[in-house]
Amino acid sequence: MLTKLYGWFKSPQHLIGASILRITLGILILYSYVANYSLRQYFWGDSGIIDNASYTEMNRVFFSVYGLWDGAVMFEIIYHLGMLITFLFTLGFGGKIVQILNYIFTFSLINRNGLISDGGDNLLYVCLFYMLFMNVTAYFSFKLKNKSKLSYKFQEQRAILHNFGVIFVIAQLSLMYFMSGFYQAMGERWSSGTAVYYIMQVEQYSIGLLPDFLITNPEFIVIATYASVLIKLAFPFAIFNRYTKYIVLTGIVLFHLGILFQMGLVTFSLIMIAMDLLLITNKEYRACHNMLQNGIEKIRKRWRTGRKEERTSA
């Protein structure tokens, strides 16, 4: 048992999922930079809603590079440097150095103004911290040179560190889902099966992209309410079985897509989905890729056969 466990740890696991997580989080951070670009001075600058003196007084423990220097010019340099670092992080360029810098600049941006932060932001920098110990550039990344001899020498130690990072992300997910489901189960509206209906009526968090026949359907409301609770409570236990894992992952991804399209919580939903996809192993990703390739090839063959038949009949 211990030998098998050690064999699992010394080989890096979930590398494809970790790379997808890197790309997703990188795009979301870039989106935050770009979406708030015209209001950057107002949100995070010294002349904005929170000046550097107020920020320093409120945050004596936490850190932000935006609070180190005064002046609009230094703010612009730091802000655009953060954008560049995040772009390189998304591409998988620069390895651990860029990962560490991206964590510092992203944490600094979130911490500089807590008034516009949400649950997605808090989850983002926690996940980025765990990713510092993971190999997130094994796939879909740009690399200029091969690994050094020193990297190969400590390859096993790096694999163990990576796997611990993966475990911490999965543990964070499991704890979040279970505690969320536990507190929901104790709520009156969740236990009565009506909570989803009332959530959809909150004007500030409703963009109304789901069709009306679902929102007004009482059976759908009850099923969605109870399914939300059950999936969250079952999540920490179901992910250890290859069959129940697919059921829970499908349900939880659909749950977050519903939040995204109905409530408009884009950042939070996509971060959670990207973390959920980390549970899919490299073997499972490759199997999905092969199935997709085979399906595309079959469609191409049928299309070519149909074209030949048309030409023959003509």
Order of alpha helices (4+ residues) and beta strands (2+ residues): alpha-alpha-alpha-alpha-alpha-alpha-alpha-alpha-alpha-alpha-alpha-alpha-alpha-alpha-alpha-alpha
